[in-house]
């Protein structure tokens, strides 16, 4: 049984990236005046994401997405081509109006992820960024049009390439969210 394309960079296994990767320049898919975004620090929580909001390469069921501190992310070229995809969304995904590539998505509202910016590391001008560590929102690929009968095969393939699959975020990130909420509500100090 063949399995749907997870993502071109994870379909056949994970490469070993550099956990000390210091950032680089992200570029959209335009051949004329590509949008360029500088990430001047390392990234964290790189993962395959099955949500319906993240940008994915054509034919892929998952995106590959990570976070960087918002203060380390800046537009350095052709920012006039950017627009926010959904102003009501927690993650303010800035996409190129011409090619549709999501370039960066800061979290600016009061949330545990405030101060973080979501980026797609595959857009870096260098390829040595840290490999994905897990798959999140796996069931959400159904909302994107994947036949539910494919899910066992998809989860098996994710496991084969070395990614634990979750229908939310990884346990460490879920603990972080719960801790933030408990502190905000005065349950923890």
MORAGI-V552388 format. One record per pair of residues at least 6 apart in sequence whose C-alpha atoms are under 8 Angstrom apart, sorted by sequence separation. I is the first residue (numbers start at 1). J is the second residue. D is the distance in whole Angstrom. If there is no record, write none. Layout:
BEGIN
I/J/D + I/J/D
END
This chain:
BEGIN
5/11/6 + 28/34/5 + 56/62/6 + 57/63/7 + 86/92/7 + 95/101/5 + 96/102/7 + 107/113/6 + 108/114/5 + 142/148/6 + 158/164/7 + 159/165/7 + 168/174/8 + 182/188/5 + 183/189/6 + 27/34/6 + 28/35/5 + 56/63/5 + 85/92/7 + 86/93/7 + 95/102/4 + 96/103/7 + 107/114/5 + 108/115/7 + 158/165/7 + 27/35/6 + 28/36/7 + 55/63/6 + 56/64/8 + 84/92/6 + 85/93/6 + 94/102/6 + 95/103/5 + 106/114/8 + 107/115/6 + 121/129/7 + 27/36/5 + 54/63/6 + 84/93/6 + 85/94/6 + 93/102/6 + 94/103/6 + 95/104/7 + 106/115/7 + 107/116/6 + 179/188/8 + 26/36/6 + 27/37/7 + 84/94/4 + 85/95/6 + 93/103/7 + 94/104/5 + 106/116/6 + 107/117/6 + 155/165/7 + 25/36/6 + 26/37/5 + 50/61/6 + 51/62/8 + 83/94/5 + 84/95/6 + 93/104/6 + 94/105/6 + 106/117/4 + 25/37/6 + 26/38/6 + 50/62/5 + 82/94/6 + 83/95/6 + 92/104/8 + 93/105/4 + 105/117/5 + 106/118/6 + 139/151/8 + 25/38/5 + 26/39/7 + 49/62/5 + 50/63/7 + 82/95/5 + 83/96/7 + 92/105/5 + 93/106/7 + 104/117/6 + 105/118/5 + 24/38/6 + 25/39/6 + 48/62/6 + 49/63/5 + 82/96/5 + 83/97/6 + 91/105/5 + 92/106/5 + 104/118/6 + 105/119/7 + 23/38/8 + 24/39/5 + 48/63/5 + 49/64/6 + 81/96/5 + 82/97/6 + 91/106/6 + 92/107/6 + 104/119/5 + 23/39/5 + 24/40/6 + 48/64/4 + 49/65/7 + 81/97/6 + 91/107/5 + 92/108/8 + 103/119/6 + 104/120/8 + 23/40/5 + 47/64/6 + 48/65/6 + 81/98/7 + 90/107/6 + 91/108/8 + 102/119/8 + 103/120/7 + 138/155/8 + 22/40/7 + 23/41/5 + 46/64/7 + 47/65/6 + 90/108/8 + 102/120/8 + 22/41/5 + 23/42/5 + 46/65/6 + 47/66/6 + 90/109/7 + 21/41/8 + 22/42/4 + 23/43/7 + 46/66/4 + 21/42/6 + 22/43/8 + 45/66/5 + 46/67/7 + 20/42/7 + 21/43/8 + 44/66/6 + 45/67/6 + 43/66/6 + 44/67/5 + 135/158/8 + 43/67/5 + 44/68/6 + 43/68/5 + 93/118/8 + 42/68/7 + 43/69/8 + 91/117/8 + 41/68/7 + 91/118/8 + 138/165/6 + 140/167/8 + 41/69/8 + 134/162/8 + 135/163/6 + 137/165/8 + 138/166/6 + 139/167/6 + 39/68/7 + 134/163/5 + 135/164/6 + 136/165/6 + 137/166/6 + 138/167/5 + 133/163/6 + 134/164/5 + 135/165/5 + 136/166/5 + 137/167/4 + 138/168/8 + 41/72/6 + 132/163/8 + 133/164/8 + 134/165/6 + 135/166/6 + 136/167/6 + 137/168/5 + 40/72/5 + 134/166/8 + 136/168/5 + 137/169/7 + 39/72/5 + 40/73/7 + 136/169/5 + 38/72/8 + 39/73/5 + 135/169/8 + 136/170/7 + 38/73/6 + 39/74/7 + 135/170/8 + 37/73/7 + 38/74/5 + 70/106/6 + 134/170/7 + 37/74/6 + 38/75/6 + 37/75/4 + 38/76/6 + 36/75/6 + 37/76/5 + 35/75/8 + 36/76/5 + 37/77/7 + 35/76/8 + 36/77/5 + 35/77/5 + 36/78/7 + 34/77/7 + 35/78/5 + 36/79/8 + 34/78/7 + 35/79/6 + 71/115/7 + 73/117/7 + 33/78/6 + 70/115/5 + 35/81/7 + 55/101/6 + 69/115/6 + 70/116/5 + 35/82/8 + 55/102/6 + 69/116/5 + 70/117/5 + 54/102/8 + 68/116/6 + 69/117/6 + 7/56/8 + 8/57/8 + 67/116/6 + 68/117/5 + 7/57/7 + 67/117/5 + 68/118/7 + 67/118/4 + 68/119/7 + 8/60/7 + 66/118/6 + 67/119/6 + 7/60/5 + 65/118/7 + 66/119/6 + 5/59/7 + 6/60/5 + 7/61/7 + 65/119/6 + 66/120/6 + 5/60/5 + 6/61/5 + 7/62/6 + 65/120/5 + 66/121/7 + 4/60/8 + 5/61/6 + 6/62/6 + 7/63/7 + 64/120/6 + 65/121/6 + 4/61/7 + 7/64/8 + 63/120/8 + 64/121/7 + 64/122/7 + 35/96/7 + 112/176/8 + 112/177/6 + 37/103/7 + 37/104/8 + 28/96/7 + 30/98/7 + 35/103/8 + 64/132/7 + 112/180/6 + 30/99/6 + 112/181/8 + 29/99/6 + 28/99/7 + 29/101/7 + 28/101/6 + 28/102/8 + 28/103/7 + 27/103/8 + 26/103/7 + 62/141/7 + 61/141/6 + 61/144/8 + 46/130/7 + 47/131/8 + 48/132/6 + 46/131/7 + 47/132/4 + 50/135/8 + 51/136/8 + 61/146/8 + 43/129/8 + 46/132/5 + 47/133/5 + 48/134/6 + 49/135/6 + 50/136/6 + 51/137/6 + 43/130/8 + 45/132/7 + 46/133/6 + 47/134/5 + 48/135/4 + 49/136/5 + 50/137/5 + 51/138/7 + 45/133/7 + 46/134/8 + 47/135/5 + 48/136/6 + 49/137/6 + 50/138/5 + 52/140/7 + 47/136/7 + 49/138/7 + 50/139/7 + 51/140/5 + 52/141/7 + 50/140/5 + 51/141/6 + 50/141/5 + 52/143/7 + 52/144/6 + 51/144/8 + 26/121/8 + 28/123/7 + 27/123/6 + 26/123/5 + 27/124/7 + 25/123/8 + 26/124/4 + 27/125/7 + 25/124/5 + 26/125/6 + 24/124/6 + 25/125/5 + 23/124/8 + 24/125/6 + 25/126/8 + 24/126/7 + 23/129/8 + 21/128/7 + 21/129/5 + 21/130/7 + 17/127/8 + 18/128/6 + 19/129/7 + 20/130/8 + 17/128/5 + 18/129/6 + 19/130/5 + 17/129/5 + 18/130/5 + 17/130/4 + 18/131/8 + 16/130/7 + 17/131/5 + 16/131/6 + 15/131/6 + 14/131/7 + 14/132/8 + 11/157/8 + 3/150/8 + 13/160/8 + 14/161/6 + 6/154/8 + 13/161/4 + 14/162/7 + 12/161/7 + 13/162/7 + 3/153/6 + 4/154/7 + 11/161/7 + 3/154/6 + 10/161/7 + 3/157/7
END
